[in-house]
């Protein structure tokens, strides 16, 4: 499943970048996040409650941020398992500042298996897009609050 989205922040790239790299801001904004613990440089273990329709489960996930180019881009990879299946994904996140505003573009590829994958591609894609939109909406609020 491929998902691309663009989000505009009313802030300079440095402020947006710092929020994107802040584990506390990330944990507060990831829908269903129960914990996000550092395991190394730009590496984390997360527990996230995910639900699609009647199917719900806690995923334990490994998250890594690599290929960082401060204020410009980074690569995000994650893989997780739960009692309802497994999932993995990769995202390229780019920031572009213009006139004091920053556009964040996310290009992602994700795969899932097990019970969670049986809900159907369309439902999974809609759920993933909704989670992404909720995450970035929360981050926009944090940036505006000066978090």
Phi and psi restraints in degrees (value plus and minus 20) as a CYANA .aco file:
   2 UNK   PHI    -129.3   -89.3
   2 UNK   PSI     113.5   153.5
   3 UNK   PHI    -155.3  -115.3
   3 UNK   PSI     111.9   151.9
   4 UNK   PHI    -147.7  -107.7
   4 UNK   PSI     123.2   163.2
   5 UNK   PHI    -173.9  -133.9
   5 UNK   PSI     136.6   176.6
   6 UNK   PHI    -149.4  -109.4
   6 UNK   PSI     118.2   158.2
   7 UNK   PHI    -153.0  -113.0
   7 UNK   PSI     118.2   158.2
   8 UNK   PHI    -129.4   -89.4
   8 UNK   PSI     109.9   149.9
   9 UNK   PHI    -131.0   -91.0
   9 UNK   PSI     118.5   158.5
  10 UNK   PHI    -107.6   -67.6
  10 UNK   PSI      40.1    80.1
  11 UNK   PHI    -180.3  -140.3
  11 UNK   PSI     137.5   177.5
  12 UNK   PHI     -87.5   -47.5
  12 UNK   PSI     138.2   178.2
  13 UNK   PHI     -77.5   -37.5
  13 UNK   PSI     -57.7   -17.7
  14 UNK   PHI     -80.3   -40.3
  14 UNK   PSI     -63.7   -23.7
  15 UNK   PHI     -87.2   -47.2
  15 UNK   PSI     -61.9   -21.9
  16 UNK   PHI     -84.1   -44.1
  16 UNK   PSI     -66.1   -26.1
  17 UNK   PHI     -77.1   -37.1
  17 UNK   PSI     -67.7   -27.7
  18 UNK   PHI     -80.9   -40.9
  18 UNK   PSI     -55.4   -15.4
  19 UNK   PHI     -90.3   -50.3
  19 UNK   PSI     -61.2   -21.2
  20 UNK   PHI     -84.1   -44.1
  20 UNK   PSI     -45.0    -5.0
  21 UNK   PHI    -116.9   -76.9
  21 UNK   PSI     -19.0    21.0
  22 UNK   PHI    -110.7   -70.7
  22 UNK   PSI      89.6   129.6
  23 UNK   PHI     -77.8   -37.8
  23 UNK   PSI     -54.7   -14.7
  24 UNK   PHI     -86.9   -46.9
  24 UNK   PSI     -62.0   -22.0
  25 UNK   PHI     -85.1   -45.1
  25 UNK   PSI     -61.7   -21.7
  26 UNK   PHI     -82.8   -42.8
  26 UNK   PSI     -67.2   -27.2
  27 UNK   PHI     -81.3   -41.3
  27 UNK   PSI     -57.4   -17.4
  28 UNK   PHI     -90.6   -50.6
  28 UNK   PSI     -45.9    -5.9
  29 UNK   PHI    -121.3   -81.3
  29 UNK   PSI     -39.3     0.7
  30 UNK   PHI     -92.5   -52.5
  30 UNK   PSI      95.3   135.3
  31 UNK   PHI     -77.5   -37.5
  31 UNK   PSI     108.0   148.0
  32 UNK   PHI      61.6   101.6
  32 UNK   PSI     -15.6    24.4
  33 UNK   PHI     -88.3   -48.3
  33 UNK   PSI     103.7   143.7
  34 UNK   PHI    -120.2   -80.2
  34 UNK   PSI     -47.7    -7.7
  35 UNK   PHI    -181.6  -141.6
  35 UNK   PSI     131.5   171.5
  36 UNK   PHI    -164.4  -124.4
  36 UNK   PSI      85.0   125.0
  37 UNK   PHI    -134.5   -94.5
  37 UNK   PSI     112.3   152.3
  38 UNK   PHI     -87.2   -47.2
  38 UNK   PSI     120.4   160.4
  39 UNK   PHI    -143.0  -103.0
  39 UNK   PSI     -20.9    19.1
  40 UNK   PHI     150.3   190.3
  40 UNK   PSI    -192.3  -152.3
  41 UNK   PHI     -83.3   -43.3
  41 UNK   PSI      97.1   137.1
  42 UNK   PHI      33.7    73.7
  42 UNK   PSI      12.7    52.7
  43 UNK   PHI    -150.1  -110.1
  43 UNK   PSI     119.4   159.4
  44 UNK   PHI    -161.7  -121.7
  44 UNK   PSI     138.7   178.7
  45 UNK   PHI    -137.2   -97.2
  45 UNK   PSI     112.5   152.5
  46 UNK   PHI    -145.8  -105.8
  46 UNK   PSI     131.4   171.4
  47 UNK   PHI    -140.8  -100.8
  47 UNK   PSI     100.3   140.3
  48 UNK   PHI    -150.5  -110.5
  48 UNK   PSI     109.8   149.8
  49 UNK   PHI    -106.1   -66.1
  49 UNK   PSI      99.7   139.7
  50 UNK   PHI    -140.1  -100.1
  50 UNK   PSI     119.4   159.4
  51 UNK   PHI    -159.5  -119.5
  51 UNK   PSI     118.9   158.9
  52 UNK   PHI    -155.2  -115.2
  52 UNK   PSI      89.9   129.9
  53 UNK   PHI      42.1    82.1
  53 UNK   PSI    -153.5  -113.5
  54 UNK   PHI    -101.1   -61.1
  54 UNK   PSI     -23.4    16.6
  55 UNK   PHI    -116.3   -76.3
  55 UNK   PSI     103.6   143.6
  56 UNK   PHI    -155.6  -115.6
  56 UNK   PSI     128.3   168.3
  57 UNK   PHI    -189.1  -149.1
  57 UNK   PSI     138.2   178.2
  58 UNK   PHI    -113.7   -73.7
  58 UNK   PSI      99.2   139.2
  59 UNK   PHI    -114.8   -74.8
  59 UNK   PSI     113.1   153.1
  60 UNK   PHI    -119.4   -79.4
  60 UNK   PSI     100.3   140.3
  61 UNK   PHI    -146.5  -106.5
  61 UNK   PSI     128.1   168.1
  62 UNK   PHI    -122.1   -82.1
  62 UNK   PSI     111.1   151.1
  63 UNK   PHI    -144.8  -104.8
  63 UNK   PSI     114.4   154.4
  64 UNK   PHI    -155.1  -115.1
  64 UNK   PSI     115.4   155.4
  65 UNK   PHI    -130.1   -90.1
  65 UNK   PSI      99.8   139.8
  66 UNK   PHI    -152.2  -112.2
  66 UNK   PSI     157.4   197.4
  67 UNK   PHI      30.7    70.7
  67 UNK   PSI      22.2    62.2
  68 UNK   PHI     -93.9   -53.9
  68 UNK   PSI     111.5   151.5
  69 UNK   PHI    -144.3  -104.3
  69 UNK   PSI      73.1   113.1
  70 UNK   PHI     -65.1   -25.1
  70 UNK   PSI     114.1   154.1
  71 UNK   PHI      49.6    89.6
  71 UNK   PSI     -18.4    21.6
  72 UNK   PHI    -142.6  -102.6
  72 UNK   PSI     -71.5   -31.5
  73 UNK   PHI    -187.5  -147.5
  73 UNK   PSI     143.5   183.5
  74 UNK   PHI    -180.2  -140.2
  74 UNK   PSI     146.6   186.6
  75 UNK   PHI    -133.3   -93.3
  75 UNK   PSI     113.2   153.2
  76 UNK   PHI    -139.1   -99.1
  76 UNK   PSI     110.8   150.8
  77 UNK   PHI    -149.3  -109.3
  77 UNK   PSI     126.5   166.5
  78 UNK   PHI    -168.6  -128.6
  78 UNK   PSI     132.6   172.6
  79 UNK   PHI    -168.1  -128.1
  79 UNK   PSI     118.0   158.0
  80 UNK   PHI    -167.5  -127.5
  80 UNK   PSI     137.9   177.9
  81 UNK   PHI    -153.9  -113.9
  81 UNK   PSI     136.6   176.6
  82 UNK   PHI    -177.5  -137.5
  82 UNK   PSI    -197.6  -157.6
  83 UNK   PHI     -92.2   -52.2
  83 UNK   PSI     -30.8     9.2
  84 UNK   PHI    -127.8   -87.8
  84 UNK   PSI     -14.9    25.1
  85 UNK   PHI     122.1   162.1
  85 UNK   PSI    -178.3  -138.3
  86 UNK   PHI    -161.6  -121.6
  86 UNK   PSI     140.9   180.9
  87 UNK   PHI    -172.5  -132.5
  87 UNK   PSI     134.6   174.6
  88 UNK   PHI    -170.4  -130.4
  88 UNK   PSI     137.4   177.4
  89 UNK   PHI    -186.1  -146.1
  89 UNK   PSI     143.6   183.6
  90 UNK   PHI    -157.0  -117.0
  90 UNK   PSI     121.0   161.0
  91 UNK   PHI    -155.8  -115.8
  91 UNK   PSI     123.1   163.1
  92 UNK   PHI    -127.7   -87.7
  92 UNK   PSI     102.1   142.1
  93 UNK   PHI    -133.6   -93.6
  93 UNK   PSI     103.7   143.7
  94 UNK   PHI    -143.7  -103.7
  94 UNK   PSI     124.9   164.9
  95 UNK   PHI    -138.6   -98.6
  95 UNK   PSI     118.3   158.3
  96 UNK   PHI    -157.7  -117.7
  96 UNK   PSI      99.3   139.3
  97 UNK   PHI    -116.8   -76.8
  97 UNK   PSI     117.4   157.4
  98 UNK   PHI    -172.2  -132.2
  98 UNK   PSI     106.1   146.1
  99 UNK   PHI      33.9    73.9
  99 UNK   PSI      21.6    61.6
 100 UNK   PHI      58.9    98.9
 100 UNK   PSI     -20.6    19.4
 101 UNK   PHI    -131.6   -91.6
 101 UNK   PSI     131.1   171.1
 102 UNK   PHI    -142.5  -102.5
 102 UNK   PSI     107.4   147.4
 103 UNK   PHI    -118.4   -78.4
 103 UNK   PSI     105.7   145.7
 104 UNK   PHI    -127.5   -87.5
 104 UNK   PSI     104.1   144.1
 105 UNK   PHI    -131.9   -91.9
 105 UNK   PSI     113.8   153.8
 106 UNK   PHI    -141.3  -101.3
 106 UNK   PSI     103.8   143.8
 107 UNK   PHI    -139.5   -99.5
 107 UNK   PSI      95.4   135.4
 108 UNK   PHI    -146.4  -106.4
 108 UNK   PSI     130.6   170.6
 109 UNK   PHI    -148.2  -108.2
 109 UNK   PSI     114.7   154.7
 110 UNK   PHI    -159.5  -119.5
 110 UNK   PSI     132.2   172.2
 111 UNK   PHI    -153.4  -113.4
 111 UNK   PSI     129.9   169.9
 112 UNK   PHI    -163.3  -123.3
 112 UNK   PSI     135.0   175.0
 113 UNK   PHI    -166.5  -126.5
 113 UNK   PSI     149.0   189.0
 114 UNK   PHI      66.9   106.9
 114 UNK   PSI    -180.3  -140.3
 115 UNK   PHI     -76.8   -36.8
 115 UNK   PSI     -61.1   -21.1
 116 UNK   PHI     -79.7   -39.7
 116 UNK   PSI     -52.3   -12.3
 117 UNK   PHI     -96.6   -56.6
 117 UNK   PSI     -37.2     2.8
 118 UNK   PHI     -96.1   -56.1
 118 UNK   PSI     -28.5    11.5
 119 UNK   PHI     -92.9   -52.9
 119 UNK   PSI     -32.9     7.1
 120 UNK   PHI      84.5   124.5
 120 UNK   PSI     124.8   164.8
 121 UNK   PHI     -77.3   -37.3
 121 UNK   PSI     -65.1   -25.1
 122 UNK   PHI     -83.2   -43.2
 122 UNK   PSI     -64.9   -24.9
 123 UNK   PHI     -85.5   -45.5
 123 UNK   PSI     -60.4   -20.4
 124 UNK   PHI     -83.9   -43.9
 124 UNK   PSI     -62.5   -22.5
 125 UNK   PHI     -84.1   -44.1
 125 UNK   PSI     -63.8   -23.8
 126 UNK   PHI     -82.7   -42.7
 126 UNK   PSI     -62.4   -22.4
 127 UNK   PHI     -84.9   -44.9
 127 UNK   PSI     -62.9   -22.9
 128 UNK   PHI     -83.7   -43.7
 128 UNK   PSI     -62.7   -22.7
 129 UNK   PHI     -84.7   -44.7
 129 UNK   PSI     -60.6   -20.6
 130 UNK   PHI     -83.2   -43.2
 130 UNK   PSI     -63.8   -23.8
 131 UNK   PHI     -82.7   -42.7
 131 UNK   PSI     -62.0   -22.0
 132 UNK   PHI     -83.0   -43.0
 132 UNK   PSI     -64.5   -24.5
 133 UNK   PHI     -83.3   -43.3
 133 UNK   PSI     -62.8   -22.8
 134 UNK   PHI     -83.6   -43.6
 134 UNK   PSI     -61.4   -21.4
 135 UNK   PHI     -80.4   -40.4
 135 UNK   PSI     -70.5   -30.5
 136 UNK   PHI     -92.3   -52.3
 136 UNK   PSI     -49.3    -9.3
 137 UNK   PHI     -83.7   -43.7
 137 UNK   PSI     -63.5   -23.5
 138 UNK   PHI     -83.1   -43.1
 138 UNK   PSI     -63.9   -23.9
 139 UNK   PHI     -83.1   -43.1
 139 UNK   PSI     -58.3   -18.3
 140 UNK   PHI     -79.9   -39.9
 140 UNK   PSI     -61.7   -21.7
 141 UNK   PHI     -83.4   -43.4
 141 UNK   PSI     -62.6   -22.6
 142 UNK   PHI     -82.7   -42.7
 142 UNK   PSI     -62.0   -22.0
 143 UNK   PHI     -83.4   -43.4
 143 UNK   PSI     -62.4   -22.4
 144 UNK   PHI     -86.1   -46.1
 144 UNK   PSI     -49.5    -9.5
 145 UNK   PHI    -101.4   -61.4
 145 UNK   PSI     -28.3    11.7
 146 UNK   PHI      63.6   103.6
 146 UNK   PSI       0.9    40.9
